[in-house]
Amino acid sequence: MVLLRCGLGSHRVTAHKRNFLIVLRKNFLNLKTSGGFELLRCAQNCRNLKVLECNWKPESIRQYIGQLAKIYLRSIQNDLETSPSTPEPNDDTYSGMCEFCDNKMNVRMLRDHLKICSARPNSESDELPDLAQSLRHSSTTEPSTSATSQSPTLASITPDLQSTSNDNMTEQPQVVEVLEPISPALCQKCVSHCTETEMKDPVDILRFFQSKMVYGRDLDIQDESSIIEGETNFILVDRSDILQSAFEDIEAITDLRLTLEVQFLGEIAVDLGDPRKEFFALILREIKEKYFSPLREWSPDYTVIGKIFSLSFLQNGPLPKLLSVEQLKELFESSTPRPVIQNLRNGLNALGLLQLVKELPSLVHLFTPGSRPFNLKMITTLFIHCLCTRRFKQTNQAIENLQEICKIPKRSSR
């Protein structure tokens, strides 16, 4: 509010290459006395500001942070003035009439005028009624059974933090969860349902658990012409540095159960399901190369890696089959796992997967890597190796075996 009153609030700026800085100074008049300023961006879901590393031209900024991203300005040498800015005297674009003295003035000065208007009766008050307080008084007339309703609505449970702090500074706002939190009880309900219905197929169990755990926008939207509704966790990731950008955004997410919406830096595609799947495929490939070939025992990143495994597992991404059989056994069965495995457990359990797999061991197969298929490239490599290293008789035997495996007809000898 202080920034808005002194002209330093949010502004939507559209500018070309030549007049970009001029437009900024025109929208933020206080920048003239700043002694220079710099452009910053905020990482998704957190408050860490970083100076833009790209060229500060409009086209470069759009490619670096996207079309609709927010840019923050910070003065370098001088502090900006935070006193309320006064409108120009001849600025009567939005004017209003005082009903007590019939004086016409700018609407931004009207409220201050009402406080000192001599023609105004003393019984009047310029303060607006406290709508939240009136709602609280009116709610006392409701039947007491409404407090025990099993389907609460957002309107009935959202606390008014501003009115609470104004009425009583010592009173703590009550927070009521709309959805059941991730707890052993929620996972146990899923386990009980699968046991009672004799659901044994790991894929069916996964789909049922997904329906109970994920909420918000639909994971895959088939009809692009329909209205896209539903809450999401939005992240902006850089293809050239996908690990660092994704780790920062996912670590800052407080509710992992929401559908993940992914946008790649410099791209304007709307995530209807495919960009999210591509993101999971790319980041799992990078994670495998950097963190599981071999394990990096000293790295603190395995907790967020476990969260990414859970998100990919539950939001139609590739199955994270990156661990060996020994590592999977330590992950789901060991009573004294290594710290790196314990961090991975913590990440998986952020969405209840660890408990679910322990209760329903058949799900381990979804994490187990399959055997590598014997393809043509492997056959060719083996054949060339035989030609280069074996004796002539042994090579002839290898050729005969290869012909038999590949069903190649033998050439008749002349």
Residue pairs with C-beta under 8 A, 6 or more apart in sequence:
2 82
3 9
3 82
5 84
5 85
6 30
6 80
6 81
6 82
6 83
6 84
6 85
7 28
7 29
7 30
7 85
8 28
8 30
8 80
8 82
10 70
11 27
11 28
13 23
13 24
13 27
14 23
15 22
15 23
15 24
15 58
16 58
17 57
17 58
17 59
20 56
20 57
20 58
24 31
24 73
25 31
25 32
28 73
29 85
30 80
30 81
31 37
31 73
31 75
31 80
33 78
33 80
33 81
34 75
34 76
34 77
34 78
34 80
35 75
35 76
35 77
35 78
36 75
36 76
36 77
37 73
37 74
37 75
37 76
38 51
38 73
38 74
38 76
39 51
39 52
39 56
39 61
39 71
39 72
39 73
40 49
40 50
40 51
40 52
40 71
40 72
40 73
40 74
41 49
41 50
41 52
41 65
41 69
41 70
41 71
41 72
42 48
42 49
42 50
42 70
42 72
43 50
43 248
43 249
43 252
44 234
44 235
44 236
44 248
44 249
44 252
45 233
45 235
45 249
45 252
45 253
45 254
46 248
46 252
48 248
49 72
49 74
52 61
52 64
52 65
52 71
53 64
54 60
54 61
54 63
54 64
55 61
61 71
62 266
63 265
63 266
64 265
64 266
65 71
65 236
65 265
66 236
66 263
66 265
66 266
66 268
67 268
69 236
87 106
87 108
87 109
91 106
92 104
92 106
94 106
94 107
94 108
95 104
95 105
95 106
95 107
96 104
96 105
96 106
96 107
96 110
97 103
97 104
98 104
98 105
98 110
98 113
98 114
98 117
98 119
100 114
100 117
100 119
100 120
100 121
101 117
101 118
101 119
101 120
103 113
105 113
111 126
114 120
114 126
115 126
130 163
130 166
130 167
132 160
132 162
132 163
133 163
133 167
146 156
152 176
152 178
154 178
157 176
157 178
159 173
159 174
159 175
160 173
161 173
164 171
164 173
179 215
179 257
180 186
182 213
182 257
182 350
182 351
182 352
184 355
186 212
186 213
186 352
187 352
187 355
187 356
187 359
188 359
189 212
190 208
190 209
190 212
190 356
191 356
191 359
191 360
193 199
193 208
194 200
194 205
194 208
194 360
199 205
199 208
200 362
202 362
202 363
202 365
202 366
203 366
205 356
205 360
205 362
205 363
206 313
206 314
206 363
206 366
209 314
209 352
209 356
210 314
210 315
213 257
213 314
213 351
213 352
214 257
214 258
214 259
214 314
214 315
215 257
215 258
215 259
216 230
216 231
216 232
216 233
216 257
216 258
216 259
217 228
217 229
217 230
217 231
217 232
217 259
217 261
218 230
218 259
219 259
219 273
219 276
219 315
219 316
220 272
220 273
220 316
221 228
221 272
221 273
224 272
228 270
228 272
230 259
231 258
231 259
232 258
232 259
232 260
232 261
233 253
233 255
233 256
233 258
233 259
233 260
233 261
234 261
234 263
235 246
235 249
235 250
235 253
235 260
235 261
235 262
235 263
236 245
236 249
236 263
236 264
236 265
237 245
237 246
237 249
237 262
237 263
237 264
237 265
237 279
238 244
238 245
238 264
238 265
239 264
239 265
239 282
242 279
242 282
242 283
242 286
243 283
243 286
243 287
243 290
245 265
246 279
246 283
246 308
247 301
247 304
250 304
250 307
250 308
250 311
251 304
251 307
256 307
256 310
256 311
256 350
256 351
257 351
259 315
260 276
260 311
260 315
261 271
261 276
262 271
262 275
262 276
262 278
262 279
263 269
263 271
263 275
264 275
264 279
269 275
273 316
276 315
276 316
276 317
277 316
277 317
277 318
279 317
280 308
280 311
280 312
280 315
280 317
280 318
281 317
281 318
283 308
284 308
284 312
284 317
284 318
284 320
284 322
287 305
287 308
287 322
288 322
290 296
291 299
291 301
291 302
291 305
292 322
292 323
295 327
295 340
296 340
297 338
297 339
297 340
299 340
300 343
302 340
302 341
302 343
302 344
302 347
303 343
303 344
303 346
303 347
304 347
305 344
305 347
306 343
306 344
306 345
306 346
306 347
306 348
306 349
306 350
307 347
307 348
307 350
307 351
308 320
308 347
309 320
309 344
309 347
309 348
309 353
310 347
310 348
310 350
310 351
310 353
311 317
311 351
312 318
312 319
312 320
313 319
313 320
313 351
313 353
313 366
314 351
314 353
319 366
319 367
320 367
321 366
321 367
321 368
321 369
321 370
322 369
323 331
323 367
323 369
324 369
325 368
327 341
328 364
328 367
328 368
330 337
330 338
330 341
331 337
331 341
331 344
331 345
331 348
332 354
332 357
332 358
332 361
332 364
334 341
337 345
345 354
348 354
349 355
356 363
357 363
357 364
357 367
379 402
379 405
379 406
383 398
383 399
383 402
386 394
386 395
386 398
387 395
390 398
400 410
402 408
403 409
403 410
